[in-house]
Amino acid sequence: MQPSLACPTWRIGLPVHCRDLQPDYRMWREAGPVQRVEFPDGLRVWAVTRYDDVLALLRADGFTRDWSAAPCPAYGYGVRRHGEDYFAARPSNLFNSDGSEHQRLLRLVAPFFSRRRIDGLQPFIDSVVHDVVGQLPGCQATDLVADFAVPIPLRVIGRLIGIRDGLLPTLADHLHVISGWVDPESEPWRRSMLALHRLTLRIMREPRPDQEQGLTTVLLKALADRGAISRPEISSMIKVLLATGYETTAALLANGALAMIRNPAVRQQLAEGRDIEVCLAELLRWQPPSPWGQVRIALRDLTFAGVHIKAGDLVYPLIAAANRDPARFTEPDCLVPGRREAPHLSFGRGRRRCLGTPLALAVATAALPTLARRLPTVHLSVPAEQLDWHGLMHVRMLQRLPVRRDAPGLADAAGHP
Ligand code: HEM
């Protein structure tokens, strides 16, 4: 990947599903702390590449997440030209709002992600993990994305939001299309967006009957009792939580399973249940499920890390580059399950830190060690270079992870995120 000679802009070429993007991220980080990048759909952004600068951006004032408040939104952002616009669309949700509006919405759902609430959900998480892992074929081939990484977080988030089990597979299919890098003008994209919207309305009409305290039911009650949230905002909240919470966690499980297969130290640590928190932190650092974090829109002309940024420009924390900054991590490209260095930035930081962190960690803590114990000798059934990846910015995960137990040593070459 080369910058154009006319203007120093790095272009991300298609296809991205079979490419290791880390060499690109490394090149940009080495080129400077803030780089101009153009996405496959033409969206131009600034990528902040180094650990300390990403940390500063995550905490910075002078930016907004509310594109409608931006002085002159760049490149038609928010008018359904780019995949990114999905997150910008009205009505208000946790991604596209700021200040008191964001606080109002956050207050309504934050209790669902408290440590106490997640502890209460733990028996359900454990039962889903045992059910899913228990159904993995003992000695035959299986796809650990479809049969392990996807169903566990899907069922957990379905329970938390209050979604009937029957709707979950269709929801997952549409979310997968939306999180892939497809043209928002394309038929598949539009079809899935429309289907997601209809499914969300159905979730609101028919929440799970066994869950009086489910998130959807509680939000509908807040609408009826106090008008604390509007009906379109509830629908938007459900979409955002689904879009942000399920495939990211699936990515952590799938990437963790691949790391476990290829790295005996990871496998052993998980199987022994030793320092799981440290091991998960390293997996998250090495291969962040959400490599780009959320957009920040400059509210005025400003200088960030020595680079002039115009009002309305889009700025991204490139978490995947920051997590491998050699200024912070020794041998940053190595996966070291016992590593105790600077904390990774994969859940963001500060006021806009990931709301679902305790839930994602609870799911991974239950799922990955159970998998390591259930399949102690599992191997890839294709060479790792042939593994395809899905998504680019908000989720980057394996498309499939075909494994079997009977043919050791088939594929130990480097897989890539
Ligand atoms: C391994 C799994 C996950 C990863 C790696 C992840 C990562 C992230 C990242 C990087 C951000 C943006 C931080 C920023 O740019 O400032 C974020 C925000 C967010 N995440 Fe997660 N996430 C995960 C799971 C979840 C789950 C399970 C949920 C909920 C069901 C969730 C809900 C959210 C929400 C609501 C925000 C927006 C917070 C705000 O702006 O106030 N995430 N997440």
Residues whose N, C-alpha, C, O or C-beta is under 5 A from the ligand:
A	BS01	HEM	L94 L241 T244 G245 T248 T249 L252 P289 S290 G293 Q294 S346 F347 G348 R349 R351 R352 R353 C354 L355 G356 L359 A360
